[in-house]
Amino acid sequence: MPNEFRFLVFSESEAANALAAFAPKAGKKLPIGSIKGVEVKIDKEPPTAALVIAPDEGGTKNFEFSAGEVTAALIGWCINHK
């Protein structure tokens, strides 16, 4: 019996924007600043991701998201960007 697989591939920018938009729903208050990127952490199961922000006051801050939160953020991004 044939199987069909589909993959959605997100750019780092799309993933970062999805996490930033989802952050308030996850109870994460992001500082005013610029998004530097996303760090995917695969050293534990399930994998997690961190949104890296450079606040206007300097330095960088990482905001951790669980696998479920990443999934919800990406699904939300898909819904909002048909």
C-alpha positions as CSV (number, residue, x, y, z in Angstrom):
1,M,0.0,0.0,0.0
2,P,1.5,3.4,-0.9
3,N,2.3,6.0,1.7
4,E,2.3,9.7,1.3
5,F,4.4,12.0,3.4
6,R,4.3,15.8,3.4
7,F,6.8,18.1,5.1
8,L,6.4,21.7,6.0
9,V,9.7,23.6,6.0
10,F,10.0,26.9,7.7
11,S,12.8,29.4,7.3
12,E,14.5,30.6,10.5
13,S,12.8,33.9,10.1
14,E,9.4,32.4,9.8
15,A,10.0,30.2,12.8
16,A,11.3,33.1,14.9
17,N,8.3,35.3,13.9
18,A,5.9,32.4,14.8
19,L,7.4,32.0,18.2
20,A,7.4,35.7,18.9
21,A,3.7,35.9,17.9
22,F,2.9,32.9,20.1
23,A,5.0,34.1,23.1
24,P,2.2,36.1,24.8
25,K,-0.2,33.1,24.6
26,A,2.5,31.0,26.3
27,G,2.8,33.6,29.1
28,K,6.2,34.9,27.9
29,K,6.7,38.7,27.9
30,L,9.3,39.5,25.3
31,P,11.4,42.7,25.7
32,I,11.4,45.4,23.1
33,G,14.3,44.7,20.8
34,S,15.2,42.7,17.7
35,I,14.8,39.0,17.0
36,K,18.2,37.4,16.4
37,G,17.0,33.9,15.6
38,V,16.0,30.5,16.9
39,E,18.2,27.9,18.5
40,V,16.8,24.3,18.2
41,K,18.0,22.0,21.0
42,I,18.0,18.4,20.1
43,D,20.2,17.2,23.1
44,K,17.1,16.0,25.0
45,E,13.8,14.3,24.2
46,P,11.6,15.9,23.1
47,P,13.5,18.7,21.4
48,T,13.0,22.3,22.4
49,A,13.7,25.7,20.8
50,A,14.8,29.1,22.1
51,L,13.9,32.4,20.6
52,V,16.9,34.7,20.8
53,I,16.1,38.4,21.3
54,A,18.5,41.3,21.5
55,P,16.8,43.8,23.9
56,D,17.2,47.5,23.1
57,E,19.1,47.9,26.5
58,G,21.8,45.4,25.2
59,G,22.8,41.8,25.5
60,T,20.7,38.9,24.4
61,K,18.0,36.9,26.1
62,N,16.8,33.4,25.3
63,F,13.2,32.4,25.7
64,E,12.6,28.6,25.8
65,F,9.7,26.9,24.1
66,S,8.6,23.3,24.6
67,A,8.0,21.0,21.6
68,G,4.3,21.5,22.0
69,E,4.6,25.3,22.1
70,V,6.7,25.2,19.0
71,T,4.1,23.1,17.3
72,A,1.3,25.4,18.3
73,A,3.3,28.5,17.2
74,L,4.0,27.0,13.8
75,I,0.3,25.9,13.3
76,G,-0.8,29.4,14.3
77,W,1.7,30.9,11.8
78,C,0.2,28.6,9.0
79,I,-3.3,29.7,9.9
80,N,-2.4,33.4,9.8
81,H,-0.4,33.1,6.5
82,K,-2.5,31.1,4.1
